[in-house]
Amino acid sequence: MLSSDALAIRDGKDVKVPAEEIVPGDVIKLSLGDRVPADLRMCEVSNLAALEAALTGEAVPIDKTIDPIETGADPSQTPLGDRHNMCFSATLISSGAALGVAVATGDDTEIGTINALVNKVEKKKTNVLEQIDTVSKWLAVFIAITALATWNVAFFITDESGMDALSTALVCAVAMIPEGLEAIVTMTYAWAVSNMAKQNAIIRALPAVETLGSVTTICSDKTGTLTKNEMTLTAFVTSDKRYRFDVDASERKPTNFKVDNGFLSTRADPSKYMKASEVIKKGPSAQRKTLRGKKSSFGFGITQSMHPTNEDEVAQAPNATSQEDSPAAFSDVTGESPDSVFLRKALGGGILCSKCSLGENGGRKGEIGNPTELSILRAAYFGDVDVSAVKDSAPVIAEVPFSSEYKFMATVHAPVEQNDGVDYNDKLIAHVKGAPDRMIPLCKYQAKNGSFKEEDLEPCDKDYWIEQIAILSSHGLRVLALTRGALDKDAVKPGEQLGPEFVQERGEPWLTIVGLCAIMDPPRPECVDAIKIAHGAGVRVAMITGDHKDTALAIGGMLGLVDKQHSEAITGPELDAMTDEELQVAAPKYNVFARASPQNKIRIVKALQSIGEVCGMTGDGVNDAPALKAADMGVAMGKEGTDVAREASEMILADDNFATIVSAVREGRVVWDDLRKVLLVNTPINNAQGMSVLFGLMLGLSEAPLSAIQVLYCNLICAVTLGFVCAVEPAEDGIMDQPPRRVGKRLIGRFLLLRIAIGTIVLVACTVGSVFWTDDMGYSLEETRSQALNTLSFGAIGVTMSARFARKSAFHCRTFVGNPIAWWSYAIMALLQVFITYTPGLNDAIFTMDAMDGKQWGIVVMFMFVVLVVMETEKSIRGYITDRQYYEEDWDEADAVEPDTTPLPAEVSRFGKNELAH
C-alpha cells in the first residue's frame, strides 16, 4: 500500500527519491494516480481529490483545499476525514495535482499510528489452549502418582526386583501419557478449518476456531456483509399504484414487479406524526455535509425544503393520503404484474437519461456508472425490458449533464412509439431524472399510473408526491424522480450543449412526473435466516454502519435486528459524547449503530469485553485493523478488504457474507464439543491401559495383565483410529439452539470428569475381570494377555460409540449414519486385533500373546456390550436429571474470568472522534 517513490523539490529541482528518504519539510509534488508518500500539508491544489477509503472509511474521493481548519481546544481531535488540507500516507490521488509539505513520515504518519495500535493490542491465548495446558498438568500429576503406586505394588506385593518394578511402572506411565492428544487437538482444528474453508470462511490461526463457539455478540458492517452492496430499485410509485420489485430476482420476467398498494404505504413508526419536510430532511435522500462542508456520496440528494400546502396547519399523519381525500387515490388491485411494454415506458426515462452500462447478465461484473442510476437499469432488465434496445432506439440528441449543483440530468430524444406511444410523433421528448425537490416544482402534470397518453395526464398533486417522498424516506430509502416533457421539433439542435436553464427557466412548470424510484442496498436474503439462527443460538447481532440513522433502522428492521428490546439506533457522534462507563451501559442496549466511525468500533469492542461479552467484529479498511485486533474474533472481508485488515484478523470471509460468520460460529461450537468427546475417548482408554496393570497386580495377578509392547500398541492404535472418530464428528442436532459457552467454562468440568471416571472404571474392571475369568478357566499367560488386550480394545470401541453423542442415545439408527469414518475406524481396529492375535510369530514373539478361541471372543463381545450399556445408562440418568431442571451447566463449572478492562491505546485519540456529522 505504501508508495515506493516520490517527486520532491530539492535545490529548486524536481527529484525522484525513494519514499523512505523523505523527511519532514520536504516539498512533494502530487498528480493523478500517485500514492501519497507521507502525511502532507497542502500548499497548492488544482482540483485535487484523494481516495481515503482504506484509511477513513469514506467510499468517495475527498476534495482537498489549502484553507485552514477551524478546530476546538484540541486540534488532534479533528477527524481525519475532516482534515481537508491534508493528504495522508498510502492514500491515492484520484484527480488533480498539488504541492504539499511533508509533516510526518514513517511511524509518525496516520497509517503508522494504525500500525502502532495493532501492535499494542495484545492477543490472548484461547480458552482451549489454556485449558489443555491445565489438563496436561493434572494428568502429569495423576500419572506420576499412578506410576509410583505401580512400582510399590510390583516391588512390595509381587516381589519383583527394583529394575523390573521400575520397568512395569514406566510401562504404566507411558500407557497413560496422552502423547497423541496434541496431534488429535490439531487434527480437530484442521478438520474444522477445512470445513469452514469450503463455506468461504478462511481461518488464519487454528485456535481461533474454538473462539467462534463462545462468541456472544457479533458486530457486523452493513454494506456488502449484511446487504448486497448493490443499489437496487425496491419500489416504483406512480400516481395511483405502488409497484414492488423483487430485489432477489435472478430471472428476467415482468412478474418481478407486482402491484402492492400496501407496500411502504405509510410512514415508519418514528416519523408518523412529524411534518413531511422534517421526515425528508432526516431521511437518506437529504443532502448532508460533514463538518467541513463535504458533500455526501448521493449525488441526487435533496437540498431544498419541501412543504405541503397544508403542512403549517397539521403534520401529515401516516394515513393522511387516503382514497377519500386524495385525487390520486390508489386502486384496490393488488398482486397483478405489469407487462414489459408498460415497464419499458414507465422506466424509459431512467434508461434513456443515463450514461450507465449494465454488467454481465445484469450483475455488477463489468457495470459502468453511478450505482443509483444503475439500479433503475437493473430493475428494467429483470422486468424483461431490453435495455440496450431502448437506448439504441432513441439516441441522445442533446443533454444537460448531471451536476451536483442542480441535482438533475436531462436528455432529449426523438419520439419512439415503443417508448412514448403515438401521441408525440411531431415532438421531441425530454427525459429529466433528478432529486425530487428539484423536479416536483417543475411538474405541471402527473402521469396516471405511469401512463403519459394525453388523456391520462392530470394536474400534478404536489402534496401527494411530497407525502410519498416522506413515506419512502422514513423507511430509509433514497428517492429519485422520473419526469418527462414534450418539446417542439425545432426546440433543440442535435449536439447542442444545454445548461440547467433549459429545464429550470421555461417560465412555468412544464414537466410530467411519471413516478418515484425508491432505491436501497437490500439485505442479503440468506443473512435474514442467518440472524434468526444466531438469535436462536443466543448470539446477539449488532450492525455498525456509516449510513444514516433512518436507513440503518430500516435495514435493521428487515434483518430482524430491531425489536421491542432494541427498537432504536444510536449514532457515532452520540457515542463520542459518552464516557467509557456510559458506553458500557449503552453498547448492549442497541443493535444498530449508525453514522459510526472506525474509532467507534474499537470503543464498542472494549465496552462489550469489559462487561464479559465475547465479541466478534467485522471490518475491511486499514482503520478497522485496531478493532479487529482487539476483538476476540476479528473478521476481515476477502473481496473488499485491505491487506492490513486481513493481517489483523483471525478469520477472512471469502464471500464478504454475514451468513458465513454464523456458519463459522456453528463450526466453532462443533470444535468444542468434539474436543470434549476426544478427551472422553482418549483419557479413559489411556487411563485403563496403565491402571489395568496396577489393579491387576494389586488384586493378586503374578504377572502384569498386559505386556509393555501390548500397552504401547494399544496406546498408538486407539489414538490413531478411535481418537480421530470424535475429532471429525459432525454437529449434533440442536447445537445452534444452545446458548453460547460461558466465558471460562472448563474443558473438563465436574460432569465430564465424572464421565471419564466412569469410562475408566468400567474399562479397567472389564479388562482385569476378563483376565481373572480366563485365568480361572485354565488359559495360559499368553492367552490371558490376548484376552486383556482384545477386551480393552473392543471396550474402547464401546466407549467411542457412546461418546459420539453427548446427549442422545447411541442405541439408535443415528449410530450408523453421519460419520462414515467411525465405522471405518472400528473395522480397521477389529481387523488389526484379529491380525496380531492369529498371525504366527507376530503374536507370540512380539506381543507375548496367543490365539483365542470362541469362548474368549464371547467374553470380549459381552464386555464390549457391558461398557456401552454402562456409558449409555449414565447418559440416560443425565437426561433425566436435565429434564428435572438440574441442568448440565450446574455440573460443568466455569472458572472466574475477569472482564477485559484494558484501556484504549493512547494513539486512538490521534484519529479524532467521528468522521461523519449529523
Buried (B, 14 or more C-beta within 10 A) or exposed (E): BBBEBBBBEEEEEEEEBEBBEBEEEBBBBBEEEBBBBBBBBBEEBEEBBBBBBBBBBBEBBBBBEBEEBEBEEEEEBBBBBBBBBBBBBBBBBBBBBBBBBBBBBBEBBBBBBBBBBBEBBEEEEBBBBBBBEBBBEEBEEEBEEBBEBBBBBBBEEBEBEEEBBBBBBBBBBBBBBBEBBEBBBEBBBBBBBEBBEEBBBBBBBBBBBBBBBBBBBBBBBBBBBBBBBBBBBBBBBBBBBBBBBBBEBEEBEBBBBBBBBEBBBBBBEBBBEBBBBBBBBBBBBBBBEBBBEBBBEBBBBBBBEBBBEEBEEEBBEBEBBEEEEBEBBBEEEBEEBBEBEBBBBBBBBBBBBBBBBBBEEBEBEEBEBBBBBBBBBBBBBBBBBBBEEBBEBBEBBBBBEBEBEBBBBBBBBBBBEBBBBEBBEEBBBBBBBBBBBBBBBBBBBBBBBBBBBEEBBBEBBBBBBBBBBBBBBBBBBBBBBBBBBBBEEEBBEEEEEBEBEBBEEEEEBBBBBBBBBBBBBBBBEBBBEBBBBBBEBEBBBBBBBBBBBBBBBBBBBBBBBBEEEBBEBBBBBBBBEBEEEEBBEBBBEBBBBBBBBBBBBBBBBBBBBBEBBBBBBBBBBBBBBBBBBBBBBBBBBBEBBBEBBBBBBBBBBBBBBBBBBBBBBBBBBBBBBBBBBBBBBBBBBBBBBBBBBBBBBBBEBEBBBBBBEBBBBBBEBBBBBBBBBBBBBEBBEEBBEBEBBBBBBBBBBEBBBEBBEBBBBBBBBBBBBBBBBBBEEEBEBBBBBBBBBBBBBBBBBBBBBBBBBBBBEBBEEBBEEBBEBBEEBBEBBBEBBEEBBEEEEEBEEBBBBBBBEEEBBEBBEEBBEBBBBBBBEBBEEBBEBBEEEEEBBEBBBBBEEEEBEEEBBEBBBBBBBBBBBB
